[in-house]
Amino acid sequence: MDERFPPTSGLVADPRPLAGSWRLNRQLVDRRSGLTGCFHGTLTIAPDADALTWRESGELHWLGRTSPAYRELRLQPDDDGWWMLFADGRRFHPWRLDEPVTHPCGRDSYSGLITATPERMRIRWDVRGPAKDQRIHSRLRRG
């Protein structure tokens, strides 16, 4: 068993119990160039009407530079369960735990896997296509 991450028992399929503050560490790997980077910061998940606002903020370390970075997403219920939306309302991916999720982005495709318990989350994306060949791996801990 991977001691760095809890077993799948206790998964949180309904994301509302995840509301609160999280420490976020993300590794970025560009497999074509061999370049690596990271993002360190916080995630705040906050109730907003019938949905949740997902706000990431921190520092991106890439190509020898450090710069502030942030993004805002939204988790919203609908007939298919919960969906992660971009800030402008477009669908990003369904909120499914321990099941592959996908997001087409132009001719590239994001294939993801989300695992979440009340105290930890892990989100992994593999991005492949003519423009990208990347791995994005986020580890989050409550706090």
N, C-alpha and C positions, 0 to 999 in steps of 0.2 A: 504494500500500500504506500502511496506517495504521502509522506508525513508533512509535506509542505502544504497540502490541501486536504480538507476533510473528505471522508467518503460521501457518496451521494445520498445517504439517508439524511433526512431533514431538509431536502430541497424546498425552495420557496417558489412555487409556481405562480402564485399571486404576488406581484412585486410590492404591494403596499407595505408589508412588514419590513421592507428594505429601506424605508424612509429614514433619513438621518445623514450623518457625516461619515465619510469613508476616506481612508488613505489609499491613494492610487499610485501604483508603479506600473509603467508600461514599457516593454521592450519592443524595439522596432528593428527589423532585419530586412534589408534589401538583398535578396538572394542573388540577383544578377550582378550587382556591383560589389557585394561583400560588405557594404557599409552597415553599421549598426548605430543606433541611438536609443534614447530613452526619454520618457516623460515622467516627472514626479510631481505629484500635487494632491488635490483633494477632489472628491466627488460629493456633491450634496444632492440628495434625492428628497424632494419636498412635495407634499400634497398640494394640488392645485385643482380645485373643483372636483371633478370625478376622475382626474388623471394625476400623474406625477411629473414634476419637472426634474430633469437630470442635468446638473451643471458640473462640468469639469473645469478646473483651473489649476495652473501650475506652470512649470518650466519645461520646455522642450530642449533637449541637448541633441544637436544634429550637425554634422559636418564641422565639428570643432567650435560651434557657437551655441550659446544659451539664449533663449528668448522666451518671453511670456507666451502662453498658449491657453486657449479655452475653447469650449464648445458647449452648446446647449441642445439637448434632445428632449423628447417628451414620451412618456409611457402612457398609453391611452387604451382603455378597454373598447372592444367592439364585438360584433357577432362572432368573430373568429378567436376570441380570447383577447389577450393584451398585445399591443403593437408598439414598437419603438418607432417614433417619427422624428424626422429632421425638424429643426426649428421652424421651417416654412410650412410644415404640415405634410410633406411628402412621406410616404411609408419607407422605412429603412429595412426593418425585418420584424418577423413575429417574435414575441417573447416566449421562447420555448427553452426549457432546461434539459440538458443532457440529450438534446436532439439537434442535428445539424440545422442551421438556418443559412439562407443565402440572400445576397443582395447583388443584382446586376448593376454595374456602373459603367456605362458605355459598353465597350467590348470586353472589359475586364469583369471578373466575378469574385465577390467576397463570399467565402464559405466560413461560417462561424460556429462556435460551440460555446454555450454559456452554462456555467454552473454557479449556483448561489445557495448559500445557507444564511441564516440570520446574522452570522458574524464574518463570513468570507464570500468573495465572489472571484471567479476567474472567467475571463472572456478571451477567446483566441480566434483570430481571423487569419485565414490564408487567402491571399489575394493573387490571382493569376489571370494572365491575359497578355495581349500584345504590348500593353504599356507598363505592366507591373508584374513582379514576382516577389511578394513580400510575406512576412509573418509579423503579426502584431499580437502581442501577448500581454494582457492586463491582469494584474493581481491586485485585489482590493481587500482591505481589512477594516472592520468597523473602528471608528475612532476619529 
